[in-house]
């Protein structure tokens, strides 16, 4: 890291020496990342290594979670977490300590796309339902044992769905029992059964009986499936014969569901459900009745609060591990909803990324990363530390639905290309907030469709209008300047400072060079893996010397070309180490001579100090604005607690001075009881009956628990009642029981009963 600092000092072209030294000191003060340990390595470099130092921003694993989708407990107590957007399975100790990863992003054997479901067999074999519609089998060390399945509707084929974040979860459900593996084939709306080696495929529940089946659990010879869009659980035998259903339909009351996602059974046979859209966990009793018992959780980010919980698993002690998907963490509860512990670093936290795509740099070397799934732009100081964050991390209110590229104008304002909404959002440098938008979705003049790249040169915005197969141009004020058509599906654009040349990468694996009027000057590239050949090139950028840097996405490397396609060099290879990439998408060379690359499928950004940089001069810019943190979405509060009150004894109150009641609550709550005792028959010569107020009694209850609440009379109250009632003993007891949870309206229950003194 010190080498990188010194290199930045040497290469700073303008500004004071003191400022450059300050940058160097800031860099040197940072903890050295793992990538800095291998600066001498330059994987895939041809003909020479172009950089002298490297570092990374963000983490691809080690407990950083990005939409944890499924959870399973191994025979040794290890906790396996399917991390959907990281495309890996992370393994933790029972205490939440990170142990290892299984798989990495990709479609090759042993690689994963979006991970929808996992389970661990008794022999420690890990089964993974992958978004590429197959099931992978790994041994205890994470080695691939084999795969089976493909997309389709036939027996042994699957349609899990590829997944896409909070609003588009990957599908599937898995559970093993003995030598059998049961699979929720979610989008085919059926269940299949296999032997553990993938043979013996059998359709046990055909389409039409379930609607988007998800989580599975087994106890004895009973299989329970979360029938997601039918808002119920279905209990069946191993042949698919339905024994009963659980739940009373869609809703937020105790025995109702709203898209139940995960299901688990603890050692005592109790059934627990991750009730996704209700943001809670439900508990039911064991077979045969599966009676509703308890619920806990409501939407929020605090301890014990949940955001779209999707999976649940019980360990041998009965502790419940819940994927708190929207909060990027694992919460562990006891059977009554008490939070025992939590772990996981959010992939939406400061300095983390979730599928970073485009990257840009302003005139002073401040970088900006389009953090696509998180719906924001993260701005980087020249030393790589986070300067600010513009936008809002999902699932909050969305300013950017899918930012894929970013560029700066001369004033330092950021122009962010929002692919989902097909528009350019202009962020004010002074405030960090959106100031205006340019373009809209469509195919007409001035409209965009699935745009992928943006650059600004000479006050002109150039956009790779991918869906319309053209290059669109606007002024920074938003005026439409026209488009160059028949360009193919453009994925990257770069323009020389004088506007005389525009470079475009496209899906034909070529770089096309256009003149200022849009006429083709030359082409270079072509499909392949040798130097100068490309595979699915993504975004591109020019350095200060007019050299073109290309994110050679399909080859997981970076290439450098001369102005006319001269093959100058390349570096990088597929992998997770320093200088390795999985589908890099964005590149930029800043004024400090630092090359920044969005290592998209590794969910990180890598920076390289170029050994012979041709960097543009640095120009002072205005300070960056720091907008207030985005507001979290507001959801309706949960319904109030459901109370159960039973009076245990109503006689001999004068002798015992105690009225015992058993009070139960279906969620974590505080129960307060007040009331009065009144003589039941008024004396003839008196206008009203004599009464005394009971001393308030308070008890705190866990979800589904009950306690005996003893309401006590004082000796003075008993004496006054005896005196007023003489030989009479009949009393009317009026009770008010109020239960208050940490969210939702209080619940009040009134009881009136007859007792004897």
Buried (B, 14 or more C-beta within 10 A) or exposed (E): BEBBBBBBBEBBBBBEEEBBBEBBEBBBEBEEBEBBEEBEBBBBBBEEBBBBBBBBBBBBBEBBBBBBBBBBBBEEEBBBBBBBBBBBBBBBEBEBEBEBBBBBBBEEEBBBBBBBBBBBBEEBBBBBBBBBBBBBBBEBEBEBBEBBBEEEEEEBBBBBBBBBBBEEBBBBBBBBBEEBBBBBBBBBBBBBBBEBEBEEBBBBBEEEBBBBBBBBBBBEEBBBBBBBBBBBBBBBEBEBEEBEBBBBEBBBBBBBBBBBBBBBBBEEBBBBBBBBBBBBBBBBBBBEEBEBBBBBBBBBEEEBBBBBBBBBBBBEEEBBBBBBBBBBBBBBBBBBBEBEBBBBBBBBEEBBBBBBBBBBBBBBBBBBBBBBBBBBBBBBBBBBBBBBBBBBBBBBEBBBBBBBBBBBBEEBBBBBBBBBBBBBBBBBBBBBEBEEBBBEBEEEEBBBBBBBBBBBBEEBBBBBBBBBBBBBBBEBEBEBEEBBEEBBBBBBBBBBEEBEBBBBBBEBBBBBBBEEEBEEBEBBBEEEEEBBBBBBBBBBBBBBEEBBBBBBBBBBBBBBBEBEBEBBBBBBBBBBBBBBBBBBBBBBBBBBBBBBBBBBBBBBBBBBBBBEBEBBEBBEBEEBBEBEEBEBBEEEEBBBBBBEBEBEEBEEBBEBBEBBBEBBBBBBBBBBBBBBBBBBEEBEEEEEBBBBEBEEBEBEBBBBBBBEBBBEBEEEBBEBBBEBBEEBBEBBBBBBBBBBBBBBEEBEBEBEEEBEB
